[in-house]
Amino acid sequence: MQKKEAVSNIAENLNRIKAEIPANVKLVAVSKTKGLPEIMKAYQAGQRIFGENKVQELIAKQPELPADIQWHFIGHLQTNKVKYITPFISMIESVDRMKILQEINKQAMQIDRIIPCLLQFHIAEEETKFGLDMKEAEELLTDRSFKSFQNISICGVMGMATFTQDFTQVKREFAHLRAIFQHLKEKWFTDVPDFCEISMGMSGDYQIAIEEGSTMIRVGSKIFGQRY
Ligand SMILES: *Cc1c(COP(=O)(O)O)cnc(C)c1O
């Protein structure tokens, strides 16, 4: 009973969020743990960009759903699983080390695709979250092999704030990610128009993220309801 109700609210939830955010901010509907009927509700309400954080789950869903869905990978990615998503993925938002870039480039080359990627930064105080710091990012960007990657397009940065009710802390962490973006843009990507995305903001903090310059928010529970 409760579940049915949640499904019928999806379109409503989506429309409410879309009405609230500026037109230049992209909405990634995070559908992890949710089933095909729920995803189809969002699709029928006009949503086209969806985010998943597990390869197994994503490759089980993707063939069952409309081909014009743009899938974003937003979770920790293992090297040996890259090959399963490169044929169809629209963006890998969670690039956090050289090895994974290498593998994405290799797999993308074999199928003649250029894969849009974001560099994930660790901006939260929580140790558990993944991501690069500036030093690691600059090492990656100066690496000889990075310059040889023809099948990757670095389109910006991604980050997750600390899960806390302290809004000033969240705001500070998002401001930090925006500063990282601006620094990278000026130093490494001045002539790269594709380097334009700051993916930050989730159900609990996307309004703050947008105030701090987010261009892409990743919203799950506020669209699909709580995950169990
Ligand atoms: C689950 C998840 C989200 C969405 O979280 P909600 O709080 O449900 O909106 C966003 N980004 C990443 C990386 C996630 O894993």
The ligand as an SDF file (V2000), in Angstrom:
LIG
                    3D

 15 15  0  0  0  0  0  0  0  0999 V2000
   22.7840    7.9570   -3.2710 C   0  0  0  0  0  0  0  0  0  0  0  0
   23.5680    9.0690   -3.8560 C   0  0  0  0  0  0  0  0  0  0  0  0
   22.9700   10.3130   -4.1470 C   0  0  0  0  0  0  0  0  0  0  0  0
   21.5170   10.6320   -3.8480 C   0  0  0  0  0  0  0  0  0  0  0  0
   21.2480   10.6140   -2.4890 O   0  0  0  0  0  0  0  0  0  0  0  0
   19.8640   11.1550   -1.8970 P   0  0  0  0  0  0  0  0  0  0  0  0
   20.2210   11.6610   -0.5620 O   0  0  0  0  0  0  0  0  0  0  0  0
   18.9320    9.9910   -1.8820 O   0  0  0  0  0  0  0  0  0  0  0  0
   19.3840   12.2370   -2.8020 O   0  0  0  0  0  0  0  0  0  0  0  0
   23.7670   11.2870   -4.7330 C   0  0  0  0  0  0  0  0  0  0  0  0
   25.0700   11.0790   -5.0140 N   0  0  0  0  0  0  0  0  0  0  0  0
   25.6810    9.9230   -4.7580 C   0  0  0  0  0  0  0  0  0  0  0  0
   27.1070    9.7670   -5.1150 C   0  0  0  0  0  0  0  0  0  0  0  0
   24.9540    8.8800   -4.1660 C   0  0  0  0  0  0  0  0  0  0  0  0
   25.5800    7.7170   -3.9110 O   0  0  0  0  0  0  0  0  0  0  0  0
  1  2  1  0
  2  3  1  0
  2 14  2  0
  3  4  1  0
  3 10  2  0
  4  5  1  0
  5  6  1  0
  6  7  2  0
  6  8  1  0
  6  9  1  0
 10 11  1  0
 11 12  2  0
 12 13  1  0
 12 14  1  0
 14 15  1  0
M  END
$$$$
